[in-house]
Amino acid sequence: MTNANAVPDTKQGARPDSAKRVKKSAVTQLDTHIGNELRQLYASILEEPIPDRFLTLLQTLEDESTTTKPGGKS
């Protein structure tokens, strides 16, 4: 007598554990590489000086916020 609910031992398209590890390892290596490249790109941007026009704008906004009374009235 056979059990109709029995699950077959092998599945079609199933990968061996070693293939899964290789794929996971490749994905991990790719993630690491992309992360390193992005860090390198953004590190160089962070080292750039802030343009004078932005510093002037920030100073103007800060001055306006300190001279404005609570409630938006000067």
trRosetta pair geometry for C-beta under 8 A, 3 or more apart (Angstrom, degrees):
i j d omega theta_ij theta_ji phi_ij phi_ji
2 6 7.1 -95 175 13 83 132
3 6 4.1 98 86 -37 106 104
8 11 7.1 137 85 -77 104 54
10 14 6.5 -147 -169 36 69 134
11 14 4.1 96 67 -40 96 120
15 19 4.1 -113 179 82 113 129
15 20 5.4 136 101 -52 123 83
15 23 7.8 9 151 -4 166 136
16 19 5.0 97 58 4 75 101
16 20 7.4 -140 99 -4 42 87
17 20 5.6 -56 -152 36 38 113
17 21 6.4 38 152 -21 69 104
18 21 5.6 -51 -148 34 35 112
18 22 6.4 36 153 -21 65 103
19 22 5.7 -50 -147 34 33 112
19 23 6.4 31 154 -17 65 105
20 23 5.9 -56 -148 38 30 109
20 24 6.2 29 154 -17 65 109
21 24 5.7 -56 -144 40 30 110
21 25 6.0 33 155 -22 65 108
22 25 5.6 -55 -147 36 28 113
22 26 6.4 29 154 -20 63 105
23 26 5.7 -54 -149 35 32 110
23 27 6.4 30 153 -17 65 105
24 27 5.7 -54 -148 38 32 111
24 28 6.2 34 153 -20 65 107
25 28 5.6 -53 -146 37 30 113
25 29 6.3 32 154 -19 64 105
26 29 5.7 -52 -147 36 31 111
26 30 6.4 32 153 -19 63 106
27 30 5.7 -54 -148 37 31 112
27 31 6.3 35 153 -20 65 105
28 31 5.7 -52 -147 36 31 113
28 32 6.3 32 154 -19 63 106
29 32 5.7 -54 -148 36 31 113
29 33 6.3 32 153 -20 65 106
30 33 5.6 -53 -147 36 32 112
30 34 6.3 29 156 -16 66 106
31 34 5.9 -56 -146 38 29 108
31 35 6.2 31 155 -20 64 109
32 35 5.7 -56 -148 37 28 114
32 36 6.4 29 155 -19 64 106
33 36 5.9 -56 -150 35 29 110
33 37 6.4 27 154 -17 64 107
34 37 5.8 -56 -148 37 31 111
34 38 6.3 29 155 -17 66 107
35 38 5.9 -58 -147 38 29 109
35 39 6.3 30 156 -19 65 106
36 39 5.8 -54 -147 36 31 112
36 40 6.3 30 155 -19 65 107
37 40 5.8 -55 -149 36 30 112
37 41 6.4 31 153 -20 65 106
38 41 5.6 -53 -146 36 33 112
38 42 6.2 18 162 -7 68 110
39 42 6.3 -64 -142 46 26 100
39 43 5.9 34 158 -30 65 110
40 43 5.8 -50 -142 29 25 115
40 44 7.0 24 159 -16 58 103
41 44 6.4 -65 -165 32 28 105
41 45 6.9 21 147 -15 64 109
42 45 5.3 -52 -148 36 44 115
42 46 6.3 47 153 -23 71 102
43 46 5.8 -53 -149 33 31 112
43 47 6.8 31 152 -21 62 106
44 47 5.8 -56 -154 32 34 113
44 48 7.4 48 148 -35 61 94
45 48 5.8 -41 -163 8 40 116
50 54 5.4 -106 173 78 98 125
50 55 5.7 111 115 -55 116 97
51 54 4.9 91 68 5 85 102
51 55 7.3 -155 98 -4 45 87
52 55 5.5 -57 -149 38 38 112
52 56 6.2 39 154 -21 70 104
53 56 5.6 -50 -146 36 32 113
53 57 6.4 36 153 -20 63 105
54 57 5.5 -51 -146 37 34 113
54 58 6.2 34 155 -18 66 105
55 58 5.7 -53 -146 37 30 111
55 59 6.3 31 154 -19 64 107
56 59 5.7 -56 -148 37 30 111
56 60 6.3 32 153 -20 64 106
57 60 5.7 -54 -148 36 30 112
57 61 6.4 28 156 -16 65 107
58 61 5.8 -56 -147 39 30 110
58 62 6.2 30 155 -19 65 108
59 62 5.7 -55 -146 37 30 111
59 63 6.3 31 155 -20 65 106
60 63 5.8 -54 -147 35 29 111
60 64 6.4 27 155 -17 63 107
61 64 5.7 -55 -147 37 31 111
61 65 6.3 28 156 -19 65 107
62 65 5.9 -56 -147 36 30 109
62 66 6.5 23 157 -15 64 107
63 66 6.1 -61 -149 38 29 105
63 67 6.4 15 158 -9 65 112
64 67 6.1 -66 -144 43 29 102
64 68 6.1 28 160 -24 67 112
65 68 5.9 -52 -139 32 29 111
67 74 6.4 15 136 -137 91 98
68 72 6.5 -21 179 -140 121 33
68 73 7.3 138 -166 74 76 24
68 74 5.7 -60 -114 -88 60 73
69 72 7.8 -27 75 56 67 15
69 73 5.1 -27 60 78 110 76
69 74 6.4 152 5 -118 89 19
